[in-house]
Amino acid sequence: MNVIKSIFTVGGYTTLYRITSVIRDALQTAVLGAGPITDAFAVAFKLANLLRKLFAEGAFNAAFLPRFVNVLSKDGKIAASVLASQVLSQLALILTIFAVLCLSCFPSLIKALAPGFAVGSVQYSYAVEFGYICFPFAITSFIAALFGGILNAFNKFAVPAAVQMMLNICLIMALLFGYFELPKVGNMMAWATMTAGILQVMILWINVNRCGINVRITTRKPSAEAAAIIKRIIPGAVGAGVWQINVFIGCISLASFLPSGSVSYVYYTDHINQIPLGIIGVSLGTVLLPPLTKFLQNKDLRKGNAQFNMGIIFGLALILPATVVLSVLAEPITAAFYGHGKFGSAEIHSAAPVLTAFALGLPSYILTKILSTAFFAQKNIKTPVIAGSIALTANIASAFFFIQAFSQIGLGHVGIAAAISTSSWINVAVLYAAMVRRKQLHILGRSWIVCLKLLLASGVMAASAYIIDLYTINLYVYGSFAQTMTVVMIVTVSGLIFWILGKSLGCFKAIKELQTVASYNSTKEGELE
């Protein structure tokens, strides 16, 4: 399997998903702005979408894929179908109990998740109403993750990545049809979310059957393999989804105590931040796991280490330019995305610093994704869970400090993003320290040098973007077409500078060489160093 090609396949479809997300958010800000309906829908949607981000974007693959691949390769498709059916049956039972418990006390659940919403307030009432309707999307996320994992085992990455767009398509249609139906549009968006989850499962199920895997509900006693997969799902979600859990805690629970609109500012800027996170992070985690698992199962540490190092360099080569763009150009980018309709200059100035704080944590998220994937490939979920727990504790502890500090200048919501980025870097440090102690996979000396070169190129790119923005800032009005084109020009020019420097310094050549080592037997082990 060509890993780089597969990464671009997943990344390409994820890019389309993010583009439709931008269209969705632009419509939503124009229709709803930053207010109680948006805050309420953000709570309901984040609750339902959190499980998709946790399970569909890594945790389920981490628990399911290594064992499914092993059964498929050794015993064939019939045995693999039995395993998948047993996992689905256990999931169905657990999810039914989970849904009954949650829905029976849903108002209390919303109160616990958004304690700043006063019972009886407009925000609280809408959050409960929207949440009831959105909740089935959380259930379908588990099933979609199962079917997506099966397709990934067959190296079919396109459909699981492309099917995500169904959510945005349904929400865009709800916004267009409900444009003149305020506040009914929030209700329509909730129904669109539930519908999207059902459609995603149907599309994935059809493609799984085309692979020759017949998944159905069964009453057979689950095998040891199926039971082990179920036991690993929740810990895997904690290990793989620390950033998403932290965003949920910050955006919903903590921001709900801040002035009205704070949830919206974090919610909207997180969506911009999710563009590189989704395109790069999800692609790397999804595509690196199958080959890493096979190499380590075959005890081929030379290839496994080459694949691991390629992932780190490739990930940084993609995420560092995004970090520069979103941190240096936070305000014009926020204006270009949302500066229209009910989202005016005051909202832009309040939201932009949140984007900067989020952006500074982007490299840590990608590194966490790669390091966690390496542990999952070794069937080690315990270490990412411990690291994730430490990061979660650090997020909550540091959030109170940062919120108080930024509140002094009237931007308490910025502290939420600052705490998330800080805790993510702590997660990286804990994971890497654990990897060094295990003495299996490691970052090569040459890779450290390449990473330093990428940082140098990023520094030059940041200076270039800042200078160009400084000289062009008075040439346009925020939210105008001219402003959007200026942002595109700055990103293009500064990105070209990064690419030229990276190519001149040999960074991209190193990625190709490491991928060659992972793909063929022609390179000797000594050449890796």
Secondary structure, DSSP 8 states (H G I E B T S, - for coil): --HHHHHHHHHHHHHHHHHHHHHHHHHHHHHH-SSHHHHHHHHHHHHHHHHIIIIIIIIHHHHHHHHHHHHHHHH-HHHHHHHHHHHHHHHHHHHHHHHHHHHHTHHHHHHHH-TTS-TTSHHHHHHHHHHHHHHHHHHHHHHHHHHHHHHHHTT--HHHHHTTHHHHHHHHHHHHHTTTSTTHHHHHHHHHHHHHHHHHHHHHHHHHHHTT-------S---HHHHHHHHHHHHHHHHH-HHHHHHHIIIIIIGGGSSTTHHHHHHHHHHHHHHHIIIIIIHHHHHHHHHHHHHHHTT-HHHHHHHHHHHHHHHHHHHHHHHHHHHHTHHHHHHHHH-STT--HHHHHHHHHHHHHHHTTHHHHHHHHHHHHHHHHTT--HHHHHHHHHHHHHHHHHHHHHHHHHHTTT-TTHHHHHHHHHHHHHHHHHHHHHHHHHTSS---HHHHHHHHHHHHHHHHHHHHHHHHHHHHGGGS-TTSHHHHHHHHHHHHHHHHHHHHHHHHTTHHHHHHHHHHHHH-S-S-GGGG-
